[in-house]
Amino acid sequence: MIHFAVLTTVAEISAAAAVGSPVVPATVTVHLLSRARLAPLVGTGRVLRKGKRLAVAEGEVTQNGELVAKAIVQFALVG
């Protein structure tokens, strides 16, 4: 099995990459949806809303085409 912290990290980094600016996570909500095994993980992110100081994005982690974790992250924009 893959530890939840690994899934959370992949989801958070995917969400941060989608924002496209330097960010610091303010809140992270993670949903573990399915057991992840020792196989490649794929993270994708998308921005839900981006303002001047805060951004909200989601990150999804899939494995073999199956959604295993999803995170909603509120970021503080820095820089």
C-alpha positions as CSV (number, residue, x, y, z in Angstrom):
1,M,0.0,0.0,0.0
2,I,1.0,3.6,-0.5
3,H,1.0,5.8,2.6
4,F,-1.6,8.6,2.7
5,A,1.1,11.2,3.1
6,V,2.5,10.3,-0.3
7,L,-1.0,10.6,-1.9
8,T,-1.5,13.9,-0.2
9,T,1.8,15.2,-1.4
10,V,1.2,14.2,-5.0
11,A,-2.3,15.8,-4.9
12,E,-1.0,19.0,-3.3
13,I,1.9,19.4,-5.7
14,S,-0.4,18.9,-8.6
15,A,-2.8,21.5,-7.4
16,A,0.1,24.0,-6.8
17,A,1.4,23.4,-10.2
18,A,-2.0,24.3,-11.7
19,V,-1.9,27.7,-10.0
20,G,1.2,28.6,-11.9
21,S,2.5,31.0,-9.2
22,P,4.6,30.6,-6.1
23,V,2.2,29.4,-3.4
24,V,2.1,28.3,0.2
25,P,-0.7,25.9,1.3
26,A,-3.1,27.4,3.8
27,T,-5.6,24.6,4.1
28,V,-5.6,21.1,2.7
29,T,-8.6,18.8,2.6
30,V,-7.8,15.2,1.4
31,H,-10.2,12.5,0.4
32,L,-8.8,9.0,0.1
33,L,-11.1,7.2,-2.3
34,S,-9.4,3.9,-3.0
35,R,-6.5,1.8,-1.9
36,A,-3.3,2.7,-3.8
37,R,-0.8,-0.1,-4.4
38,L,2.8,-0.2,-5.6
39,A,2.2,1.1,-9.1
40,P,2.8,4.5,-10.8
41,L,0.7,7.4,-9.6
42,V,-0.5,10.2,-11.8
43,G,-1.3,13.6,-10.4
44,T,-3.4,16.3,-12.2
45,G,-4.5,19.7,-10.9
46,R,-6.8,22.5,-11.8
47,V,-7.5,25.9,-10.5
48,L,-11.0,26.5,-9.1
49,R,-10.5,30.2,-8.3
50,K,-7.5,32.5,-8.2
51,G,-7.6,36.0,-6.7
52,K,-4.9,38.5,-5.8
53,R,-3.9,36.8,-2.5
54,L,-5.5,33.4,-2.4
55,A,-6.1,30.6,-4.8
56,V,-8.2,27.4,-4.5
57,A,-7.2,24.4,-6.6
58,E,-7.9,20.7,-6.6
59,G,-5.4,17.9,-7.2
60,E,-6.4,14.4,-8.2
61,V,-4.3,11.2,-7.9
62,T,-5.0,8.3,-10.2
63,Q,-3.5,4.9,-10.5
64,N,-4.2,2.7,-13.5
65,G,-7.0,5.0,-14.5
66,E,-8.7,4.8,-11.1
67,L,-9.1,7.9,-8.9
68,V,-7.4,7.1,-5.5
69,A,-7.2,10.5,-3.8
70,K,-8.5,14.0,-4.3
71,A,-7.4,17.2,-2.5
72,I,-8.9,20.7,-2.3
73,V,-6.2,23.2,-1.4
74,Q,-6.4,26.8,-0.5
75,F,-3.1,28.5,-1.3
76,A,-1.7,31.9,-0.2
77,L,0.0,33.5,-3.2
78,V,3.6,34.7,-2.5
79,G,5.9,36.8,-4.6
